Amino acid sequence: MISLFKQLRSREADRQAAAIGTYAELVEAVTDGKKLTATQVEAVLADAGKSADELEADVQARRDRLNWIHTIELGAEAKIRHDELNREKVAEINRFEEAQKSLFKEHQAKLSELSGPIGQAKIAISNATEARRQLRGNPPPVVAERIRVIDAELSELQDRIYQTDKFQGLGDGSPMTNYQAESPTKVLRDRRGELQRERANLLAEVEKQA
């Protein structure tokens, strides 16, 4: 009799173990979306001693675990991609920095190369400016003599015009009247204008030579 009960208990334990395995397969099948009939599900639940609510909770838990596993896998793939991209980024930064160094060296070399000719050009420009000033201040002897004669005559004319206008009461600085235009100083004023124009033309010629 005792042997019978032992056999029954042993078989019950085996059946429960099988039921648990079958229940786990049921959870997996439902999670994966496999088609099952209500009769199949009820039979497994009955053998495993599980309810529909427990099945639903276990299915949801398995889905959550699968989602987490999938997220971890995506994270691992992203980590690999991240490391690859980061290596590319570092390489690009290094390439850019090396290019900058090389460009800076070329830039410095070019500036150094140009600094000499630029300095020489500045000296030449300065020398030309000074030469132009000297040329303007030292016209040809013939021109210089003519300008000296003109300046002397202009000075004399200015004095004569001033004295004549003063004698006639016209040296008060007021605008020239018709009378003044026809005064005895008209010839003197015309001559002064001629000399001033001649002097300006002579200086212009000297300027052209400069």
QUITATA-V837937 format. One record per backbone hydrogen bond with DSSP energy under -1.0 kcal/mol. NH is the residue of the N-H (numbers start at 1). CO is the residue of the C=O. E is the energy in kcal/mol with one decimal. If there is no record, write none. Layout:
# QUITATA-V837937
((NH & CO & E) (NH & CO & E))
This chain:
# QUITATA-V837937
((5 & 1 & -1.8) (6 & 2 & -2.1) (7 & 3 & -2.1) (8 & 4 & -2.5) (9 & 5 & -2.9) (10 & 6 & -2.6) (11 & 7 & -2.6) (12 & 8 & -2.4) (13 & 9 & -2.5) (14 & 10 & -2.4) (15 & 11 & -2.6) (16 & 12 & -2.4) (17 & 13 & -2.4) (18 & 14 & -2.5) (19 & 15 & -2.5) (20 & 16 & -2.7) (21 & 17 & -2.2) (22 & 18 & -2.7) (23 & 19 & -2.7) (24 & 20 & -2.4) (25 & 21 & -1.9) (26 & 22 & -2.1) (27 & 23 & -2.8) (28 & 24 & -2.1) (29 & 25 & -2.7) (30 & 26 & -2.9) (31 & 27 & -2.4) (32 & 28 & -2.3) (33 & 30 & -1.0) (34 & 29 & -2.7) (41 & 37 & -2.1) (42 & 38 & -2.8) (43 & 39 & -2.1) (44 & 40 & -1.8) (45 & 41 & -2.7) (46 & 42 & -2.5) (47 & 43 & -2.2) (48 & 44 & -2.4) (49 & 45 & -1.1) (50 & 45 & -2.4) (55 & 51 & -2.2) (56 & 52 & -2.6) (57 & 53 & -2.4) (58 & 54 & -2.7) (59 & 55 & -2.7) (60 & 56 & -2.3) (61 & 57 & -2.3) (62 & 58 & -2.4) (63 & 59 & -2.4) (64 & 60 & -2.5) (65 & 61 & -2.4) (66 & 62 & -2.7) (67 & 63 & -2.7) (68 & 64 & -2.5) (69 & 65 & -2.8) (70 & 66 & -2.7) (71 & 67 & -2.6) (72 & 68 & -2.5) (73 & 69 & -2.5) (74 & 70 & -2.7) (75 & 71 & -2.4) (76 & 72 & -2.4) (77 & 73 & -2.4) (78 & 74 & -2.9) (79 & 75 & -2.4) (80 & 76 & -2.0) (81 & 77 & -2.5) (82 & 78 & -3.2) (83 & 79 & -2.6) (84 & 80 & -2.1) (85 & 81 & -2.9) (86 & 82 & -2.8) (87 & 83 & -2.2) (88 & 84 & -2.1) (89 & 85 & -2.7) (90 & 86 & -2.7) (91 & 87 & -2.5) (92 & 88 & -2.5) (93 & 89 & -2.6) (94 & 90 & -2.7) (95 & 91 & -2.6) (96 & 92 & -2.7) (97 & 93 & -2.8) (98 & 94 & -2.6) (99 & 95 & -2.5) (100 & 96 & -2.6) (101 & 97 & -2.5) (102 & 98 & -2.6) (103 & 99 & -2.9) (104 & 100 & -3.1) (105 & 101 & -2.4) (106 & 102 & -2.3) (107 & 103 & -2.8) (108 & 104 & -3.0) (109 & 105 & -2.6) (110 & 106 & -2.6) (111 & 107 & -2.5) (112 & 108 & -2.6) (113 & 109 & -2.3) (114 & 110 & -2.1) (115 & 111 & -2.2) (118 & 114 & -2.6) (119 & 115 & -2.4) (120 & 116 & -2.4) (121 & 117 & -2.6) (122 & 118 & -2.4) (123 & 119 & -2.2) (124 & 120 & -2.3) (125 & 121 & -2.6) (126 & 122 & -2.7) (127 & 123 & -2.8) (128 & 124 & -2.4) (129 & 125 & -2.4) (130 & 126 & -2.4) (131 & 127 & -2.6) (132 & 128 & -2.6) (133 & 129 & -2.2) (134 & 130 & -2.6) (135 & 131 & -2.7) (136 & 132 & -2.5) (137 & 133 & -2.1) (144 & 140 & -3.3) (145 & 141 & -2.7) (146 & 142 & -2.1) (147 & 143 & -2.8) (148 & 144 & -2.2) (149 & 145 & -2.3) (150 & 146 & -2.7) (151 & 147 & -2.9) (152 & 148 & -2.1) (153 & 149 & -2.5) (154 & 150 & -2.9) (155 & 151 & -2.3) (156 & 152 & -2.1) (157 & 153 & -2.9) (158 & 154 & -2.8) (159 & 155 & -2.0) (160 & 156 & -2.3) (161 & 157 & -3.0) (162 & 158 & -2.4) (163 & 159 & -2.7) (164 & 160 & -2.6) (165 & 161 & -2.8) (166 & 162 & -2.5) (167 & 163 & -2.4) (168 & 164 & -1.9) (169 & 166 & -1.0) (170 & 165 & -4.6) (181 & 177 & -2.3) (182 & 178 & -1.3) (183 & 180 & -1.4) (186 & 183 & -2.0) (189 & 185 & -3.1) (190 & 186 & -2.8) (191 & 187 & -2.3) (192 & 188 & -2.4) (193 & 189 & -2.3) (194 & 190 & -2.2) (195 & 191 & -2.5) (196 & 192 & -2.5) (197 & 193 & -2.1) (198 & 194 & -2.5) (199 & 195 & -2.6) (200 & 196 & -2.2) (201 & 197 & -2.3) (202 & 198 & -2.3) (203 & 199 & -2.3) (204 & 200 & -2.1) (205 & 201 & -2.0) (206 & 202 & -1.9) (207 & 203 & -2.5) (208 & 204 & -2.1) (209 & 205 & -1.7) (210 & 206 & -1.3))
